[in-house]
Amino acid sequence: MRKIYHRIIQISGNVITVEAANVANNELAEVKSERGTSLAQVIRLDKSRVYLQVFAGSRGISTDSEVRFLGHPMRVSGSEALLGRIFTGNGSPRDNGPALDENMMEIGGPSVNPANRIIPNKMVHTGIPMIDIFNTLVESQKLPIFSVAGEPYNQLLARIAMQAEVDIIVLGGMGLKYDDYLFFKETLDEHGALPRTVMFIHTASDPIVECIQVPDMSLAVAEYFATELNKRVLVLLTDMTNFADALKEISITMEQIPSNRGYPGDLYSQLAVRYEKAVDFAKAGSITVLAVTTMPGDDVTHPIPDNTGYITEGQFYLRNGHIEPFGSLSRLKQNVNKDTREDHRALMDNMIRLYSEYREVLEKQSMGFRMSEWDKKLLKYGGQFEKGMMDLSVNIPLFQALDRGWSILADCFEPQEVGIKTDLVKKFWPSK
Amino acid sequence: MDENKQTGKVTGVNGNMVSVAFDDQVTQNEVAFVVIEDGTRLKSEVIRVRGREADLQVFESTTGVKVGDHVDFTGELLSVELGPGLLTQVYDGLQNPLPELAKQTDYFLKRGLYVYPLNREKLWDYTPVAKVGAVLKAGDTLGTVPEGIFSHRIMLPFAWQGEWTVQETIAAGQYNIDTVVAKVSNGSETRNVTMVQRWPVKIPLTCYKVKLLARDPLITQVRIIDTFFPVAKGGTFCTPGPFGAGKTVLQHALAQRSEADIVIVAACGERAGEVVEILTEFPHLDDPRTGRHLIDRTIIICNTSSMPVAAREASIYTSVTLAEYYRQMGLNVLLLADSTSRWAQALRELSGRLEEIPGEEAFPAYLESRVASFYERAGLVRLESGETGSITICGAVSPAGGNFEEPVTQATLKVVGSFLALSRDRANARRYPSIRSNPGPSTTASSIARKSTAHARCFATETRSGR
């Protein structure tokens, strides 16, 4: 029987300190107070002092509350019974189902040996032309959606989840509005995807410490499905900015020296450890990570999007309701877009080039310059491009999207004006 | 060895820092092992001593460490093994061969598993060079083995002081690296020399006669660098740029095409996927200069962002020590460090855990001197034998927010010989390598005579004024 400790000597923020012996770093404990029982995790040991971060927060904990150490770090069940279930950040059921205790695995495990990775080479079809044609998503890619608060990023995330051909979806929600949680649940249910989904949801009203556990729980489950059952797993994390803010809160409570705008000095490492779980194995499944990062003040140099950009393999900018063609980047697209259709790359390059010319013409127009014939063509093209390609409601498979690209070009330009190689033009230019 | 082994007990854990009450004595920067309940031994390094307590940075996750856990001190500073067989290897920051680890475990890196860096069984074609009776100093050649296209020199260990007389040598033949190839004596003591020696990574190797001024350019075959911003063979340069500006792609290009004998790629705290590209491509890419594969002249040190942060700090030193070893053979080594900002961040994390008083942006006050002493390990040297060897260091810098005024970029600019600023604008315009043609007043003058680039520069000015 494990010893119960009664003397809490310090309560500060969500961190409590007790005097205890034989306690391991990162071990879990149960803290029993008037308000109920909460899990807590050891985050620091100093001689006989044990610092615990209490998941439910320290409110209502008294100096003689009970602390019982459980003898193991944070764990999650690795089993197929997870599918279709919804959990909180600490792994307890949110959906009135039974708690799972089969095959408990530690979360936040070690890094994949780089020697076991393979170069990602499988495209993920999303049905969104701005992604499929211009910034192809690749299996095992880690990609954030940089967005301003208020943009439909959760809708975009849900759509990609529905349409991507993956075996398992793991949704990690951090600081989600309750409405957004219900939105995800209903959308997944509507499309019949719930049975292959596992959700770890921390809503904005839940204790902040649970927020920090969500990515680790989600990724541990993803690793289980990818390595044990050879599944292709898509992990959706929304919103990583809340995760980083939770880290900031804990580190300030622990009196760590802040580095940049109050964020801890290890923010980069903390984010990287999670994002780097994205992986493709030769002999097992894969993990693809799509995460939302809301940019405070639309500022990409803010520490969270900045550190994220250095970790991830590209980014999608969501702005004014569509995915920005400029700035958005999939670093892995060249691994796959050479094998889709021969016109893919040429079309991708030239349509974007023409669109950027259109943007320049728009500027000229707004300054009152006279429009040349070419400018007028570009204006027509820009309008069609935004409507036929960029609009988020457009939902067509890749080849159809490529064909649409050609018909937009044919509608606005002469074949010799688009700068695409003659043999491709001959083959794909729609005949009128 | 065993009877005077130093031990201690854990008294505190804070992240990857462990405080230890030691029984007898400790040495600053010596390696220690924290032994946890299930017997796993976690490698760590002493980084501070206060009274009867030493602070250790642990190179692994500290989950499960308890107060009272046993600690073994080894008495040896953090070192690397130097010997034939380093080329083509893929190591982590502590010189564990990753493919070998992959064979022993499943998909993940296992905590507390350490493997010999060099193959113990492989036989090498040894040819003795030093004759019996010859008087040698540290770094002098005893014999050679062929390693790829190079003649790998077996040298008198760098740490041995004074003059040593060769007393016995073995005949030419096939031996493994642990074979005693010579017996040497300094009059009072006789020692055995094998093909492998150890050297502490944080101490520069200085077994050379004199350090020379680097004048000749290192041909990188990246046109904009060679014509406008040449880098010196034995010099240093840095490539700061915001994310997406093409730092890593530029480094890969340099790794492939530069006219260096040996290329050491230190992937320090960056994406694992990028290393995988090198791992899978280099064994198949031909080296046009030698007709062999690029991997045959390459060593990869890979401590990616998700691997433990203390090992990331060590990885930079590991890679530069390997570079110095090959320089001692009269070779020209190119060290590509991607990215030194991640290394600096590792310093910052450790400094924060030590509760040191922070400098700018919470980086430790000693950031600049650490950065400087790393780059100063580059250079062109004349060896005792009269030959020259060089190390050229290229550090990628990832400035937060793309702002070059931040401490790491500034500390780097102070010490490097050439500055290749990458710009987001040029990257967005898809012009790679996105090197800014006018890096601004902060640029440091290249140590290569301006004359050699004057011709190219006059074209650049013409085009610019022509517009």
Chai-1 contact restraints between the chains, C-beta under 6 A:
chainA,res_idxA,chainB,res_idxB,connection_type,confidence,min_distance_angstrom,max_distance_angstrom,comment,restraint_id
A,A24,B,G64,contact,1.0,0.0,6.0,A-B,restraint_1
A,A24,B,K66,contact,1.0,0.0,6.0,A-B,restraint_2
A,N25,B,V13,contact,1.0,0.0,6.0,A-B,restraint_3
A,N25,B,T62,contact,1.0,0.0,6.0,A-B,restraint_4
A,N25,B,T63,contact,1.0,0.0,6.0,A-B,restraint_5
A,N25,B,V65,contact,1.0,0.0,6.0,A-B,restraint_6
A,N26,B,T63,contact,1.0,0.0,6.0,A-B,restraint_7
A,R44,B,N14,contact,1.0,0.0,6.0,A-B,restraint_8
A,L45,B,G12,contact,1.0,0.0,6.0,A-B,restraint_9
A,L45,B,V13,contact,1.0,0.0,6.0,A-B,restraint_10
A,L45,B,V67,contact,1.0,0.0,6.0,A-B,restraint_11
A,D46,B,G12,contact,1.0,0.0,6.0,A-B,restraint_12
A,K47,B,T11,contact,1.0,0.0,6.0,A-B,restraint_13
A,P73,B,T63,contact,1.0,0.0,6.0,A-B,restraint_14
A,P110,B,F108,contact,1.0,0.0,6.0,A-B,restraint_15
A,P110,B,L109,contact,1.0,0.0,6.0,A-B,restraint_16
A,S111,B,L109,contact,1.0,0.0,6.0,A-B,restraint_17
A,S111,B,S306,contact,1.0,0.0,6.0,A-B,restraint_18
A,S111,B,M307,contact,1.0,0.0,6.0,A-B,restraint_19
A,V112,B,Y107,contact,1.0,0.0,6.0,A-B,restraint_20
A,V112,B,F108,contact,1.0,0.0,6.0,A-B,restraint_21
A,N113,B,L98,contact,1.0,0.0,6.0,A-B,restraint_22
A,N113,B,L101,contact,1.0,0.0,6.0,A-B,restraint_23
A,N113,B,A102,contact,1.0,0.0,6.0,A-B,restraint_24
A,N113,B,L109,contact,1.0,0.0,6.0,A-B,restraint_25
A,P114,B,L98,contact,1.0,0.0,6.0,A-B,restraint_26
A,P114,B,A272,contact,1.0,0.0,6.0,A-B,restraint_27
A,P114,B,V275,contact,1.0,0.0,6.0,A-B,restraint_28
A,P114,B,C302,contact,1.0,0.0,6.0,A-B,restraint_29
A,A115,B,L98,contact,1.0,0.0,6.0,A-B,restraint_30
A,A115,B,P99,contact,1.0,0.0,6.0,A-B,restraint_31
A,A115,B,A102,contact,1.0,0.0,6.0,A-B,restraint_32
A,N116,B,A102,contact,1.0,0.0,6.0,A-B,restraint_33
A,N116,B,Y107,contact,1.0,0.0,6.0,A-B,restraint_34
A,R117,B,V276,contact,1.0,0.0,6.0,A-B,restraint_35
A,I119,B,V276,contact,1.0,0.0,6.0,A-B,restraint_36
A,I119,B,T280,contact,1.0,0.0,6.0,A-B,restraint_37
A,T227,B,Y107,contact,1.0,0.0,6.0,A-B,restraint_38
A,Q256,B,G352,contact,1.0,0.0,6.0,A-B,restraint_39
A,I257,B,G352,contact,1.0,0.0,6.0,A-B,restraint_40
A,I257,B,P358,contact,1.0,0.0,6.0,A-B,restraint_41
A,I257,B,A362,contact,1.0,0.0,6.0,A-B,restraint_42
A,S259,B,E361,contact,1.0,0.0,6.0,A-B,restraint_43
A,S259,B,A362,contact,1.0,0.0,6.0,A-B,restraint_44
A,N260,B,E361,contact,1.0,0.0,6.0,A-B,restraint_45
A,G265,B,R348,contact,1.0,0.0,6.0,A-B,restraint_46
A,G265,B,E349,contact,1.0,0.0,6.0,A-B,restraint_47
A,G265,B,G352,contact,1.0,0.0,6.0,A-B,restraint_48
A,G265,B,A362,contact,1.0,0.0,6.0,A-B,restraint_49
A,D266,B,E349,contact,1.0,0.0,6.0,A-B,restraint_50
A,Y268,B,Q345,contact,1.0,0.0,6.0,A-B,restraint_51
A,S269,B,V309,contact,1.0,0.0,6.0,A-B,restraint_52
A,A272,B,S305,contact,1.0,0.0,6.0,A-B,restraint_53
A,A272,B,S306,contact,1.0,0.0,6.0,A-B,restraint_54
A,V273,B,S306,contact,1.0,0.0,6.0,A-B,restraint_55
A,E276,B,A272,contact,1.0,0.0,6.0,A-B,restraint_56
A,E276,B,S305,contact,1.0,0.0,6.0,A-B,restraint_57
A,E276,B,S306,contact,1.0,0.0,6.0,A-B,restraint_58
A,T301,B,G401,contact,1.0,0.0,6.0,A-B,restraint_59
A,D306,B,A400,contact,1.0,0.0,6.0,A-B,restraint_60
A,D306,B,G401,contact,1.0,0.0,6.0,A-B,restraint_61
A,G309,B,F243,contact,1.0,0.0,6.0,A-B,restraint_62
A,Y310,B,F243,contact,1.0,0.0,6.0,A-B,restraint_63
A,Y310,B,S398,contact,1.0,0.0,6.0,A-B,restraint_64
A,L329,B,G244,contact,1.0,0.0,6.0,A-B,restraint_65
